[in-house]
Amino acid sequence: MLLLRLLSPWLAPLLTFAALAFAAPAQAVMFNRPCSDPVVFSGATVNAIVLPWRADGGSPALQAASRQISSLAHLQLLMGMLPLGSVGAVDLVAEPGGVCDVDAVLARVSRDGTQGGTLTRGQAVLAIWGRLFEQDGELFVQTYLRFARQGEAGLVPETLALRWGGAELKAGLPMQALSFAPRRIRLADLARIDAASRNALRVRAAPYADSPGVEIGSSARQSFPYWVTEQQGDWLKLAPMRSGLPTGWVKARSGDEVPDWSLSRWLPELDYAEAVAGWLRLQVGGVTGAEGARLARDVEAGLARYEAAVPATSAPAAWGLAAALRGHLAWARGDRAAATPLFAAARERLPASAAAANLAAVSAVSGLPAGPDSAQRLGRGLLGGLALAPEDALLRANLAALYRVYAEQPGWSPFGPTELAERQQLLRSAR
């Protein structure tokens, strides 16, 4: 059973889903949380944490627009996440005069050994937030994204492993945080999105759009907890957890649909965030083959929508990470021939990224027999990455593993025994 919580802070309705497997209602009734006390849902495979979009300026219109964007962004992200299955979401608000610090929020929810409200090993978290500012009389919005999974005692990077030539090689994503470029947005557009979203968030008597409906989420700062008790296609039947609230059907977003109220028409970064959420769900695992294929298609659709709206020249980091995410999906399904060129594309988009260089170098030898040619190809790729970031732990470990292979297979090594020993010593001494 899924738990659905509908919130409407300030100007726009806010829809928050918490799909918690076997969770008791008392565990799931959540209100707006202060940034100083964030929590996540223990039963959710993927948790979304939506921090406020901060207004850089004191004008009433700018302050109002920032609250509206936060609400609408939260609405769309959670509507898009619903098909993932076991998901949770928490909306955070800043205390008066304070700000929400994403580092502090993620550190708190990923602490090891605390009771309740924190991530357990394997759970994924996605944080999204932004800022709104005026420049030369125009309004701009900038969005930020971070994602990770919980390890034994905190968030850990995503990696893939390859056994090659007797060595264990590892590579991570080029990045797990994005700063998107600012985008222009108009207050009139926000007003239209707000009106459309209010109309969409009606509890209807039957699961079709023409059925009479009652608007929910119209009161400021109120929380409306619901269970989702039945599903027919994209329609969800809501059962309130409080008396006095309407019972009925609401339509969720699914597939490649972009509804009129969708903020991604002006802010495609939200499509990207939905794709990352789907990618995280696949990384956590526990889905059937058919479900996994559907989720992979949804991930691709979200990335493609973003790329159709934002050219690569304007967003090389986002395009580069998207290629790496696609490569990971191909790698996970065993199609390394498809993964390798995708990792190479990420490397091309991100020429200054040591992590992208490492990923491309490791994947490039996955289909090659271990021998002098592939060993030296791997070495060139790793050294190119190390030149960008000598402190990169994965690169250093891979290079040390390759040098051990050289020592065991002298015929594969481009270095003589003395030079190889010196290089090994340099790697050890520079730790």
JOURZI-V727024 format. One record per residue. N is the residue number from 1. PSI is psi in degrees with one decimal (none if undefined). Layout:
BEGIN
N;PSI
N;PSI
END
This chain:
BEGIN
1;141.1
2;145.8
3;131.8
4;129.0
5;123.9
6;124.9
7;152.8
8;73.1
9;136.5
10;-110.7
11;-25.5
12;152.4
13;144.7
14;120.7
15;120.3
16;125.6
17;143.9
18;97.0
19;97.9
20;115.7
21;121.1
22;27.3
23;141.9
24;149.8
25;-37.1
26;-27.7
27;-20.7
28;-13.8
29;107.4
30;139.9
31;-178.4
32;132.4
33;140.1
34;151.3
35;-24.0
36;-10.4
37;61.5
38;153.0
39;165.8
40;168.3
41;128.4
42;-27.2
43;3.8
44;134.0
45;-35.5
46;126.2
47;130.7
48;132.3
49;115.5
50;112.1
51;162.2
52;150.1
53;115.8
54;138.2
55;118.0
56;80.8
57;158.0
58;5.1
59;141.5
60;-38.4
61;-39.9
62;-42.0
63;-43.6
64;-41.3
65;-36.6
66;-40.6
67;-37.7
68;-43.5
69;-42.6
70;-45.3
71;-45.7
72;-37.4
73;-41.2
74;-44.6
75;-51.3
76;-44.4
77;-44.1
78;-33.4
79;-40.1
80;-28.3
81;-18.9
82;-42.1
83;-9.7
84;-19.9
85;-108.9
86;91.1
87;157.3
88;160.9
89;144.0
90;131.3
91;130.5
92;145.5
93;146.3
94;141.9
95;156.1
96;126.1
97;-1.2
98;176.9
99;160.2
100;119.9
101;116.8
102;-34.6
103;-44.2
104;-39.0
105;-49.5
106;-35.4
107;-37.5
108;-44.6
109;-12.4
110;11.0
111;142.0
112;139.4
113;2.8
114;161.9
115;119.6
116;148.1
117;3.5
118;163.0
119;145.7
120;163.9
121;131.9
122;-23.3
123;150.5
124;152.8
125;140.7
126;126.2
127;134.6
128;140.1
129;-176.1
130;-170.5
131;156.6
132;133.8
133;159.3
134;142.2
135;123.2
136;39.6
137;3.1
138;157.0
139;131.4
140;147.5
141;136.9
142;136.9
143;145.8
144;150.0
145;136.6
146;148.9
147;152.6
148;172.8
149;155.3
150;133.4
151;-153.1
152;-34.8
153;45.7
154;177.7
155;140.9
156;152.5
157;154.0
158;132.0
159;157.4
160;156.1
161;148.9
162;128.2
163;117.1
164;127.5
165;26.7
166;-0.2
167;147.6
168;112.0
169;143.6
170;148.2
171;142.8
172;177.3
173;155.0
174;-31.2
175;158.8
176;26.4
177;139.4
178;139.3
179;106.1
180;154.8
181;146.1
182;145.5
183;142.1
184;139.9
185;149.5
186;143.9
187;-34.6
188;-36.0
189;-42.6
190;-39.9
191;-41.1
192;-41.5
193;-41.8
194;-45.6
195;-41.7
196;-37.9
197;-35.8
198;-40.9
199;-35.8
200;-32.7
201;65.6
202;134.4
203;116.8
204;154.3
205;-27.3
206;160.1
207;61.3
208;155.5
209;-28.4
210;-3.9
211;142.8
212;143.0
213;160.8
214;126.5
215;136.1
216;159.1
217;32.5
218;-14.9
219;140.2
220;140.7
221;34.6
222;151.1
223;136.3
224;97.6
225;134.0
226;152.4
227;144.2
228;110.1
229;-15.7
230;152.4
231;134.0
232;100.8
233;-122.9
234;0.1
235;136.6
236;135.3
237;126.8
238;134.2
239;117.4
240;149.1
241;5.8
242;149.3
243;152.3
244;-4.9
245;149.8
246;149.4
247;140.3
248;-155.5
249;143.9
250;144.9
251;126.9
252;155.3
253;143.3
254;163.2
255;-140.1
256;12.8
257;135.1
258;94.1
259;165.9
260;-32.3
261;-0.4
262;123.7
263;-19.7
264;-13.8
265;-29.5
266;-15.1
267;76.3
268;-10.2
269;-25.6
270;-33.9
271;-40.4
272;-43.6
273;-40.2
274;-41.1
275;-41.9
276;-39.7
277;-42.4
278;-39.0
279;-42.0
280;-41.2
281;-39.4
282;-35.5
283;-37.5
284;-37.7
285;-169.3
286;19.5
287;154.6
288;168.7
289;-43.3
290;-41.0
291;-41.7
292;-40.8
293;-40.4
294;-44.7
295;-39.3
296;-39.0
297;-39.0
298;-38.5
299;-47.7
300;-40.4
301;-42.3
302;-43.6
303;-40.0
304;-38.4
305;-41.7
306;-46.4
307;-29.7
308;-25.5
309;-27.1
310;116.5
311;155.9
312;-33.3
313;-25.2
314;-15.4
315;61.2
316;-35.8
317;-46.2
318;-41.7
319;-39.5
320;-45.8
321;-39.1
322;-42.0
323;-40.3
324;-39.2
325;-43.0
326;-40.0
327;-39.8
328;-40.7
329;-43.8
330;-41.0
331;-42.0
332;-32.5
333;7.2
334;7.1
335;74.5
336;-25.3
337;-33.2
338;-32.0
339;-39.9
340;-49.9
341;-27.2
342;-40.7
343;-34.7
344;-37.6
345;-39.0
346;-41.5
347;-39.9
348;-38.5
349;-25.3
350;67.4
351;-19.4
352;4.5
353;115.4
354;-37.5
355;-38.9
356;-38.5
357;-42.3
358;-44.8
359;-43.3
360;-40.2
361;-44.2
362;-46.3
363;-26.8
364;-24.0
365;5.0
366;-30.6
367;8.5
368;145.5
369;141.7
370;130.6
371;-175.2
372;-43.8
373;-49.9
374;-34.4
375;-44.6
376;-30.3
377;-44.6
378;-43.3
379;-42.1
380;-42.3
381;-42.4
382;-41.3
383;-34.7
384;-39.7
385;-39.1
386;-30.9
387;-26.6
388;-33.6
389;85.2
390;-19.7
391;-2.5
392;116.2
393;-41.6
394;-41.6
395;-44.9
396;-42.3
397;-41.1
398;-41.0
399;-39.7
400;-40.0
401;-39.7
402;-40.3
403;-33.0
404;-37.3
405;-43.3
406;-42.0
407;-35.3
408;-26.3
409;76.5
410;-28.8
411;-17.3
412;-16.1
413;135.6
414;-1.7
415;147.6
416;167.5
417;-40.2
418;-46.6
419;-38.7
420;-43.5
421;-38.2
422;-42.6
423;-40.5
424;-40.7
425;-39.6
426;-41.5
427;-44.0
428;-42.3
429;-21.7
430;8.2
431;none
END
